[in-house]
Amino acid sequence: RGRRHADFDARCAAEIGVSPPAPVLAYGVRGHGGRLSFLTPRAQRRDRRWQCSPHMTALWSLGAVSLANTLMMCPGYDEVRNTCSSVVTHFSVTVPEAMPQLAPPSLSFLARHYCDPTEEVQAAARALLEGALQRMTPQMRQRVVEAWTPRLVPPPHHPPQPTPPKAAAAPAPSAALSRRQLLTTTTTELHAAQPPASPAEKPLPFELTSAHGVAVLVLGVLVCRFGAEVDPRIHAALTSSLLALLDSPSEAGRLAAADLLSKAYLVWRSHLPQPAALIRTLFNYAAAAAAAAAAAA
């Protein structure tokens, strides 16, 4: 394995002018839950930086693949595109499959860049996120669904109900109480007895980088790309959130929602309030994307 890595490093240095990072005194990042990960001088060896934490693995992978994507898109770099493609494969496939005790990349870190405004970073995050999910077994993916569901739909909370006082006999209505007053009182009590609207019926606006937004993207990819099983309540909440994302001020967010809704339309269809309206919207997005590509060419 060491010889193969050495050959890969030599090729990168000769063809695209990049070298392996030099050891530093210490390197740290803040990950999920505020946990800190530090690379001490001894941990600067090639393997150790990939075994430190999920946040660190995602950070290194995203940086390397984004750089390679950028070089492949730059004019004048045609002669190094094959090498850049090898860099993408190396960090997306070779390292995860060959590295012993690899810390899997953080799904939340990658999902936060799923709609990154920089196209190369966005493409890298999506490829790495789907690659990380692809390497999981179906049982592992189902555990991810169970872990991320509370971020999308909080579990119902049932506070203990106080013991109601013994009801007194209702007094007879006063002769002075009018018919309108009785109807008004009854209508008010009926409205007060109705349960509040479910969040799935009217999704609240959310930021793509919030816990809710990240859960929408991770669970949406799991359902759309890998056919993960979720209960109808989660399907309804996901569908509503993706429909709300179609109105996002972020173009990348709108396109991500359109992509997930179109590629798993049969999955979402039963929870769509107006399927025909969604189809028209998706066709409009596709036409706009084709026109933009033609104009750029």
ChimeraX attribute file (.defattr): number of C-alpha atoms within 10 A of each C-alpha:
attribute: neighborCount
match mode: 1-to-1
recipient: residues
	/A:1	7
	/A:2	8
	/A:3	8
	/A:4	9
	/A:5	13
	/A:6	12
	/A:7	11
	/A:8	15
	/A:9	15
	/A:10	15
	/A:11	15
	/A:12	19
	/A:13	13
	/A:14	10
	/A:15	14
	/A:16	16
	/A:17	9
	/A:18	12
	/A:19	12
	/A:20	11
	/A:21	8
	/A:22	6
	/A:23	15
	/A:24	12
	/A:25	9
	/A:26	12
	/A:27	14
	/A:28	11
	/A:29	14
	/A:30	12
	/A:31	16
	/A:32	12
	/A:33	6
	/A:34	8
	/A:35	10
	/A:36	12
	/A:37	16
	/A:38	15
	/A:39	19
	/A:40	16
	/A:41	12
	/A:42	11
	/A:43	18
	/A:44	18
	/A:45	12
	/A:46	14
	/A:47	14
	/A:48	18
	/A:49	19
	/A:50	27
	/A:51	17
	/A:52	18
	/A:53	23
	/A:54	20
	/A:55	24
	/A:56	25
	/A:57	21
	/A:58	24
	/A:59	17
	/A:60	15
	/A:61	23
	/A:62	29
	/A:63	15
	/A:64	19
	/A:65	27
	/A:66	21
	/A:67	17
	/A:68	22
	/A:69	21
	/A:70	15
	/A:71	20
	/A:72	20
	/A:73	12
	/A:74	10
	/A:75	7
	/A:76	9
	/A:77	13
	/A:78	12
	/A:79	11
	/A:80	16
	/A:81	18
	/A:82	12
	/A:83	18
	/A:84	24
	/A:85	15
	/A:86	17
	/A:87	21
	/A:88	23
	/A:89	13
	/A:90	19
	/A:91	19
	/A:92	21
	/A:93	15
	/A:94	13
	/A:95	16
	/A:96	21
	/A:97	12
	/A:98	11
	/A:99	15
	/A:100	12
	/A:101	12
	/A:102	19
	/A:103	19
	/A:104	19
	/A:105	25
	/A:106	20
	/A:107	22
	/A:108	23
	/A:109	22
	/A:110	28
	/A:111	24
	/A:112	20
	/A:113	21
	/A:114	27
	/A:115	25
	/A:116	21
	/A:117	13
	/A:118	12
	/A:119	15
	/A:120	19
	/A:121	23
	/A:122	21
	/A:123	19
	/A:124	25
	/A:125	27
	/A:126	19
	/A:127	17
	/A:128	26
	/A:129	25
	/A:130	17
	/A:131	15
	/A:132	19
	/A:133	21
	/A:134	14
	/A:135	14
	/A:136	12
	/A:137	10
	/A:138	15
	/A:139	10
	/A:140	12
	/A:141	20
	/A:142	16
	/A:143	12
	/A:144	18
	/A:145	20
	/A:146	13
	/A:147	11
	/A:148	19
	/A:149	20
	/A:150	15
	/A:151	16
	/A:152	20
	/A:153	16
	/A:154	9
	/A:155	9
	/A:156	7
	/A:157	6
	/A:158	6
	/A:159	6
	/A:160	6
	/A:161	6
	/A:162	6
	/A:163	6
	/A:164	6
	/A:165	6
	/A:166	6
	/A:167	6
	/A:168	6
	/A:169	6
	/A:170	6
	/A:171	6
	/A:172	6
	/A:173	9
	/A:174	7
	/A:175	7
	/A:176	6
	/A:177	9
	/A:178	10
	/A:179	9
	/A:180	9
	/A:181	10
	/A:182	11
	/A:183	10
	/A:184	10
	/A:185	10
	/A:186	11
	/A:187	12
	/A:188	10
	/A:189	10
	/A:190	9
	/A:191	10
	/A:192	9
	/A:193	9
	/A:194	8
	/A:195	7
	/A:196	8
	/A:197	8
	/A:198	9
	/A:199	15
	/A:200	18
	/A:201	12
	/A:202	12
	/A:203	17
	/A:204	10
	/A:205	13
	/A:206	15
	/A:207	13
	/A:208	22
	/A:209	18
	/A:210	13
	/A:211	16
	/A:212	19
	/A:213	20
	/A:214	25
	/A:215	26
	/A:216	25
	/A:217	26
	/A:218	24
	/A:219	23
	/A:220	24
	/A:221	20
	/A:222	21
	/A:223	20
	/A:224	20
	/A:225	15
	/A:226	14
	/A:227	14
	/A:228	17
	/A:229	14
	/A:230	17
	/A:231	7
	/A:232	11
	/A:233	11
	/A:234	18
	/A:235	20
	/A:236	19
	/A:237	21
	/A:238	26
	/A:239	25
	/A:240	21
	/A:241	26
	/A:242	25
	/A:243	19
	/A:244	17
	/A:245	26
	/A:246	21
	/A:247	13
	/A:248	18
	/A:249	9
	/A:250	16
	/A:251	14
	/A:252	19
	/A:253	22
	/A:254	19
	/A:255	19
	/A:256	19
	/A:257	25
	/A:258	23
	/A:259	16
	/A:260	19
	/A:261	23
	/A:262	17
	/A:263	12
	/A:264	16
	/A:265	17
	/A:266	11
	/A:267	15
	/A:268	21
	/A:269	14
	/A:270	14
	/A:271	17
	/A:272	15
	/A:273	13
	/A:274	10
	/A:275	14
	/A:276	10
	/A:277	11
	/A:278	19
	/A:279	15
	/A:280	11
	/A:281	14
	/A:282	19
	/A:283	14
	/A:284	12
	/A:285	16
	/A:286	15
	/A:287	12
	/A:288	12
	/A:289	13
	/A:290	12
	/A:291	12
	/A:292	11
	/A:293	10
	/A:294	9
	/A:295	8
	/A:296	7
	/A:297	6
